[in-house]
Amino acid sequence: MSGIARRAGVDRTFLYRHRDLLDMIHTQAAEPRPPSRETVSRPSLMADLANA
């Protein structure tokens, strides 16, 4: 909660006073996160090509 409140620019107590927001946070936390996509850069592709 501290990290979320800090990024939102509010105090943690704000989140606890607003049950709808708190429920949304808990719902999002319970959902699995999608796999992150790696960013491919041109230099990394060139290095892979050279190594191949």
TINU-11398 format. One line per 2 residues: number of its first residue (from 0); for each residue y, x, z of N, C-alpha, C, O. Coordinates in Angstrom, 2 decimals, m for minus. Layout:
! TINU-11398
NUM	Y:X:Z:Y:X:Z:Y:X:Z:Y:X:Z  ... .
***
This chain:
! TINU-11398
0	m1.19:0.81:0.00:0.00:0.00:0.00:1.27:0.86:0.00:2.27:0.50:m0.61  1.19:1.97:0.69:2.39:2.82:0.76:2.82:3.29:m0.62:4.00:3.27:m0.95 .
2	1.86:3.72:m1.43:2.18:4.19:m2.77:2.74:3.10:m3.65:3.68:3.33:m4.41  2.17:1.93:m3.55:2.66:0.80:m4.35:4.07:0.44:m3.93:4.94:0.23:m4.77 .
4	4.30:0.36:m2.62:5.63:0.02:m2.12:6.65:1.07:m2.53:7.78:0.74:m2.90  6.25:2.33:m2.45:7.18:3.41:m2.81:7.56:3.32:m4.28:8.74:3.43:m4.63 .
6	6.56:3.10:m5.16:6.86:2.99:m6.59:7.71:1.77:m6.89:8.52:1.79:m7.82  7.53:0.71:m6.12:8.31:m0.51:m6.34:9.70:m0.43:m5.71:10.57:m1.25:m6.00 .
8	9.89:0.55:m4.85:11.19:0.70:m4.20:11.42:m0.32:m3.09:12.56:m0.72:m2.82  10.32:m0.74:m2.44:10.43:m1.69:m1.34:9.70:m1.14:m0.13:8.94:m0.18:m0.24 .
10	9.92:m1.75:1.01:9.21:m1.37:2.21:7.83:m2.03:2.22:7.66:m3.10:1.64  6.85:m1.39:2.86:5.50:m1.96:2.90:5.48:m3.36:3.50:4.69:m4.21:3.09 .
12	6.35:m3.60:4.46:6.36:m4.91:5.10:6.70:m6.02:4.11:6.28:m7.17:4.28  7.45:m5.69:3.08:7.78:m6.66:2.04:6.51:m7.19:1.40:6.37:m8.39:1.16 .
14	5.56:m6.28:1.11:4.31:m6.69:0.48:3.49:m7.56:1.41:2.85:m8.52:0.96  3.49:m7.25:2.69:2.71:m8.03:3.65:3.34:m9.40:3.93:2.64:m10.35:4.26 .
16	4.65:m9.50:3.79:5.32:m10.79:4.00:5.11:m11.73:2.84:5.17:m12.95:3.00  4.86:m11.19:1.65:4.66:m12.01:0.45:3.18:m12.02:0.11:2.68:m11.15:m0.62 .
18	2.48:m13.01:0.65:1.03:m13.08:0.50:0.60:m13.15:m0.96:m0.47:m12.64:m1.31  1.41:m13.78:m1.81:1.04:m13.87:m3.22:0.98:m12.48:m3.85:0.07:m12.19:m4.63 .
20	1.93:m11.62:m3.52:1.92:m10.25:m4.03:0.74:m9.47:m3.45:0.07:m8.72:m4.16  0.50:m9.65:m2.17:m0.61:m8.96:m1.52:m1.95:m9.37:m2.14:m2.82:m8.53:m2.35 .
22	m2.11:m10.67:m2.42:m3.33:m11.14:m3.06:m3.49:m10.54:m4.46:m4.60:m10.19:m4.86  m2.39:m10.44:m5.19:m2.44:m9.84:m6.53:m2.85:m8.37:m6.46:m3.62:m7.90:m7.29 .
24	m2.34:m7.65:m5.48:m2.67:m6.24:m5.31:m4.16:m6.09:m5.01:m4.83:m5.23:m5.57  m4.66:m6.93:m4.11:m6.07:m6.85:m3.75:m6.97:m7.24:m4.93:m8.04:m6.67:m5.11 .
26	m6.54:m8.21:m5.73:m7.32:m8.61:m6.90:m7.39:m7.48:m7.90:m8.46:m7.19:m8.44  m6.26:m6.83:m8.17:m6.22:m5.72:m9.11:m7.06:m4.55:m8.60:m7.74:m3.88:m9.39 .
28	m7.03:m4.30:m7.31:m7.78:m3.18:m6.74:m9.28:m3.40:m6.85:m10.05:m2.44:m6.92  m9.71:m4.67:m6.85:m11.13:m4.98:m6.90:m11.70:m4.88:m8.32:m12.91:m4.76:m8.49 .
30	m10.84:m4.93:m9.33:m11.30:m4.87:m10.71:m11.57:m3.43:m11.13:m10.82:m2.52:m10.77  m12.66:m3.21:m11.89:m12.92:m1.84:m12.35:m11.85:m1.39:m13.33:m11.34:m2.17:m14.14 .
32	m11.52:m0.13:m13.25:m10.50:0.41:m14.15:m11.14:0.78:m15.48:m12.26:1.28:m15.51  m10.42:0.54:m16.57:m10.96:0.95:m17.87:m10.99:2.47:m17.97:m10.16:3.15:m17.35 .
34	m11.93:3.02:m18.72:m11.96:4.48:m18.85:m10.68:4.99:m19.49:m10.14:4.38:m20.42  m10.21:6.10:m18.98:m8.96:6.66:m19.53:m9.26:7.36:m20.85:m10.31:7.98:m21.04 .
36	m8.32:7.26:m21.74:m8.44:7.92:m23.04:m7.78:9.27:m22.96:m6.66:9.40:m22.47  m8.47:10.25:m23.44:m7.90:11.59:m23.45:m6.97:11.72:m24.65:m7.25:11.20:m25.73 .
38	m5.88:12.41:m24.45:m4.95:12.67:m25.53:m5.40:13.93:m26.26:m5.61:14.97:m25.65  m5.54:13.81:m27.56:m5.96:14.94:m28.37:m4.73:15.50:m29.06:m3.99:14.79:m29.73 .
40	m4.54:16.79:m28.88:m3.39:17.43:m29.52:m3.86:18.22:m30.74:m5.04:18.56:m30.86  m2.95:18.50:m31.60:m3.27:19.30:m32.79:m3.82:20.68:m32.42:m4.81:21.11:m33.00 .
42	m3.20:21.38:m31.45:m3.75:22.69:m31.08:m5.18:22.60:m30.55:m5.99:23.49:m30.82  m5.51:21.54:m29.79:m6.87:21.44:m29.28:m7.85:21.16:m30.42:m8.98:21.65:m30.40 .
44	m7.44:20.37:m31.40:m8.30:20.13:m32.57:m8.48:21.40:m33.38:m9.58:21.67:m33.88  m7.44:22.18:m33.52:m7.55:23.45:m34.26:m8.47:24.42:m33.53:m9.24:25.14:m34.16 .
46	m8.39:24.45:m32.20:m9.28:25.31:m31.42:m10.73:24.87:m31.57:m11.62:25.71:m31.72  m10.98:23.57:m31.55:m12.33:23.06:m31.76:m12.84:23.43:m33.14:m14.00:23.81:m33.30 .
48	m11.99:23.31:m34.13:m12.38:23.63:m35.49:m12.69:25.12:m35.60:m13.68:25.50:m36.23  m11.88:25.96:m35.00:m12.11:27.41:m35.05:m13.42:27.78:m34.33:m14.15:28.67:m34.77 .
50	m13.69:27.10:m33.25:m14.92:27.37:m32.49:m16.17:26.89:m33.22:m17.25:27.43:m33.02  m16.00:25.89:m34.06:m17.16:25.37:m34.80:m17.52:26.33:m35.91:m18.47:26.08:m36.66 .
***
